[in-house]
Structures are given as structure tokens and as C-alpha cells.
Amino acid sequence: MKLDYKTPTAQDYINLRLRSGMGEKELHRSQRALENSLFVVSLYDDDTLIGFGRIVGDGGITYVVSDIMVDKRYQRQGYAEQIMKAIDCYLQENTHEDSYICLIANHPADRLYHKHQFEYLPENKCGMLRNQSKNKLVD
């Protein structure tokens, strides 16, 4: 296995999304998303992308950990942990105590992120997702 800090091709990214259970995304949107990442870490078995993670944000205040994924055939072998350690290093070197560093996790992945200093929001804060339904009208 080899960790690499270069952005994979959009097609390799999409293929890994499918093999990891994250779902498909459009090629041109994936390419744009990857190009706009602040930091990427890819894990390869020979020439095959088997793990990935990235950070998006403004590079000054807000950082979002995103797309942590490992091919289903390689899961539960510590590869997500390797990806998160690389992300931790980036965050240590590039963020400040007052930076907003966030992520959205699916269960049971929240256990992995807890080991990397992510905590549930306190009672006086909440996380929200915007409903992107095209049929939704704003009053």
C-alpha cells in the first residue's frame, strides 16, 4: 500500500465511491470538486485507488473533512485510520485554535472520527443540512 498526496483522476474517484458504497457522482462535478480540494490523500494498492480522503474549505477559517472512503474489499484493515492520520497532520500544520473543522459522518464511522478529536456538538449548537429538493419552495 502506498499513500499519495496527489489528486486522483475523477474517474478513479468515482470508481472508488462505487466500490466503497458511497454512491456515484457525475464526472464533471467530481473533477471540479477534486480540483477545489485544499488537501487530498489517496491510498493505492499498486495502481488501484483503494482509499481516499480530502479536506475542503476556505483555507483560512473553515475546513470540512470529506469523502473518507475505502474499497469494501479493504475495509476493517486500518486504512481509514492511515487516511485520517494524514488529514490530522494537515490540520495540525494548517489550522488554528479558532478554526471551524467539521465533518458529517455515517454510523459507525463516527467512532473513527472520535479517535481523531472530532466530538458531537454540545447542546447549545446544532448541525444542519440544507434540503436540496427541487420541489421545495421558500416562503
C-alpha positions in Angstrom: 0.0 0.0 0.0 1.2 3.5 -0.8 -0.1 6.8 0.4 -0.1 9.6 -2.2 -0.9 13.3 -1.8 -1.8 13.9 -5.5 -5.3 14.2 -6.7 -6.6 11.1 -8.4 -8.5 11.2 -11.6 -12.2 11.9 -11.4 -12.9 8.5 -12.9 -10.8 6.7 -10.3 -12.5 8.8 -7.6 -16.0 7.8 -8.9 -15.0 4.1 -9.2 -13.8 4.1 -5.6 -17.0 5.8 -4.5 -18.9 2.9 -6.0 -16.6 0.2 -4.6 -16.8 1.8 -1.1 -20.6 2.1 -1.1 -20.5 6.0 -1.2 -22.6 6.2 -4.4 -22.0 7.6 -7.8 -21.4 11.2 -8.8 -21.2 12.9 -12.2 -17.8 13.0 -13.8 -17.6 16.8 -14.4 -18.8 17.6 -10.9 -16.3 15.2 -9.4 -13.5 16.7 -11.4 -14.4 20.2 -10.2 -14.8 19.0 -6.6 -11.3 17.4 -6.7 -9.7 20.5 -8.2 -11.1 22.6 -5.4 -9.9 20.5 -2.6 -7.5 22.0 -0.1 -5.8 18.7 0.7 -6.2 15.1 -0.7 -4.8 11.8 0.4 -5.1 8.7 -1.7 -4.2 5.1 -0.9 -3.1 2.8 -3.6 -2.6 -0.9 -3.9 -0.2 -1.0 -6.9 -2.0 1.3 -9.4 -5.5 0.9 -8.0 -7.1 3.6 -5.8 -8.4 1.8 -2.7 -8.8 4.6 -0.2 -9.3 8.4 -0.2 -10.0 11.4 1.9 -9.9 15.1 1.4 -10.4 18.5 3.1 -12.4 21.3 1.5 -12.9 24.8 2.8 -11.6 28.4 2.6 -8.1 27.7 3.8 -8.4 30.3 6.5 -11.2 29.6 8.9 -13.5 26.8 7.8 -12.3 23.3 6.9 -14.5 20.3 6.1 -13.2 16.7 6.2 -14.9 14.9 3.4 -15.1 11.7 1.3 -13.3 9.4 3.6 -13.7 6.1 1.9 -12.1 2.7 1.5 -12.9 0.0 -1.1 -15.1 -2.6 0.6 -12.6 -5.4 -0.1 -10.0 -3.4 2.0 -12.2 -2.2 4.9 -11.5 -3.0 8.5 -7.8 -3.3 7.9 -6.7 0.1 9.3 -6.6 2.0 6.0 -9.2 4.6 7.0 -7.0 5.2 10.1 -4.0 5.9 7.8 -6.0 8.4 5.8 -7.2 10.1 8.9 -3.7 10.4 10.3 -2.6 12.2 7.1 -5.6 14.5 7.5 -4.7 15.1 11.1 -1.2 16.2 10.1 -2.6 18.7 7.6 -5.0 20.1 10.1 -2.2 20.4 12.8 0.0 22.3 10.4 -2.6 24.5 8.7 -5.3 25.4 11.1 -5.7 27.5 14.3 -7.4 27.0 17.6 -10.4 29.1 16.4 -10.7 27.3 13.0 -14.0 25.5 12.3 -13.2 21.9 11.4 -16.2 19.8 10.8 -17.5 16.7 9.1 -20.6 14.7 8.6 -20.3 11.0 9.4 -22.4 7.9 8.9 -22.6 5.4 11.7 -20.4 3.5 12.7 -17.7 5.8 11.1 -18.2 8.3 13.9 -16.1 6.0 16.1 -13.1 6.5 13.8 -13.5 10.3 13.8 -13.9 10.4 17.6 -10.4 9.0 17.8 -9.2 12.0 15.8 -10.5 14.7 18.1 -14.0 15.1 16.5 -16.8 15.4 19.0 -20.5 15.6 18.9 -21.8 19.2 19.0 -22.6 20.5 22.5 -26.3 21.0 23.5 -26.2 24.7 22.6 -25.2 24.0 19.0 -26.7 22.0 16.2 -25.6 20.8 12.8 -27.9 21.1 9.8 -28.1 20.1 6.2 -29.9 22.1 3.6 -32.7 20.3 1.8 -31.8 20.4 -1.9 -35.1 19.2 -3.2 -36.0 21.0 -6.4 -39.7 20.9 -5.4 -39.1 22.8 -2.2 -40.3 26.4 -2.2 -39.2 29.1 0.2 -41.9 31.2 1.8 
